[in-house]
Amino acid sequence: MTLDSSEWDEDLPADPEEEYQTFVRTLERTEGFRLLFVRCTPAEGEYLIARVKDDLPKKTIEFLRLDKPIENLYEIVERLPNREQINILFVQGLEHSFYEYEQVKFGDTNERDFYSWKGVPRILNHLNQQRERFRDDFEICFVFLLRSFSLKYFIHRAPDFFDWRSSVFEFPTKPELLEQESSRILLEGDYEKYCSLTPEERIQKVLEIQELLEENHQPPSAKASLLLELGNLLVAAKEYEAASTAYDQALKIKPDKHESWYNRGIAPRNLGRIEEAIESYDQALKIKPDLHDAWYNRGYALGNLGRIEEAIESYDQALKIKPDLHEAWNNRGNALRNLGQIEEAIESYDQALKIKPDLHEAWYNKACCYALQGNIEQAIENLQQAINLNPDKYRDMVHTDSDFDKIREDERFQTLIREAVSGD
């Protein structure tokens, strides 16, 4: 369905083959300068280019792929070596010039406006101002392959360029390409990588997932998995409310997905809504009772509420499933120490250190236990290990930690503190 730019409506359905035939006829009949805007995913765009080249062999067709932000498209086109021979130039990747202007918001998945603008990208100012030069200097039909949000940028931020001799086409992603792209996003998903993304990279990833969620042919199971991935990405960005919304949407589609229940617990926990987090962990454990991470985080949350005995029970459940979970041994020790069960706490820390000998938290916690018992030799020995492993953290902490009050005036303890401060 070909539309004038002023009539474009993102919700209007289009028959893909009819849309394609209209698109090809437009390209075939166009002589000289023209602007065409195509809404599609990058994968669908590459398929489209290959098909157009097959169907229009008499046209000289080139593909300009942009993989970083630009400010001046005119100069890039001007430098193309065969510019005078080009009839059709596909341009893909302009969205890289928009990411830094994005402020992503997440609402109901039926809504399409997940973002707001922080200004006008320089590239769009350039296109608005240089449109006559494009017309006068380039006998080329420009085809801009754009994601949904990129097209909206042109409509709202470059109206002079967009409304001028232009038409808009829309090509939904084919089911097989949609499956490939969705699988790629899910396979690439990694929380640690998400934490290291720049704000622009994170926005890019969010928008990629949102586009896949908007596709009409997206199966419910894939949609639920993509929403889970979106939630994980938003947790990495510390956007906990938005992450909770994503997990809730995933659970509306697939309420028996234990991963969504478990991860949903992480978001409210970081917002201080501990009871809500525990409820989510409980739901995950109803579906998958051997989910050790859920038992561990449930224990951590219960500890935050002061429900120490219940926390220990959760840590015990986690350790039945995964005996080498050193974090659970360490936190179990903390819970026992809070109950005054010092010897049992030391035993838990020892178990943690058998698994991870460089776990500085366990060395420090053992030192606290021995200090509470007045065992100066063991307290100093364990504290020294902790300081050796993480001097910046513990040489300051030990000055104010009340667990060391019993031994604070002992000369041996004072000597250790002086040496730690001096770095000897």
Protein Blocks (a to p, Z undefined) as FASTA:
>chain_A
ZZdfklgcfkbccdfklmmmmmmmmmmmpgcjddddddddfklmmmmmmmmmmmmmmbcc
dddddfbdcfblklmmmmpmklmmpmbdcdehjlmmmmmmpccddddfkbmblcdcfbdc
fklmmmmmmmmmmmmmmccdddddddfklmmmmmmmmmmlmmgopacddddddfklmmmm
mmmmmmmpcfklmmmpcfklmmmmmmmmmmmmmpmklcfklmmmmmmmmmmmmmmnopak
lmmmmmmmmmmmmmmlmklmmmmmmmmmmnopamlmmmmmmmmmmmmmmlmklmmmmmmm
mmmnopamlmmmmmmmmmmmmmmlmklmmmmmmmmmmnopamlmmmmmmmmmmmmmmlmk
lmmmmmmmmmmnopaklmmmmmmmmmmmmmmlmmmmmmmmmklmmmmmpmklmmmmmmmm
noZZ
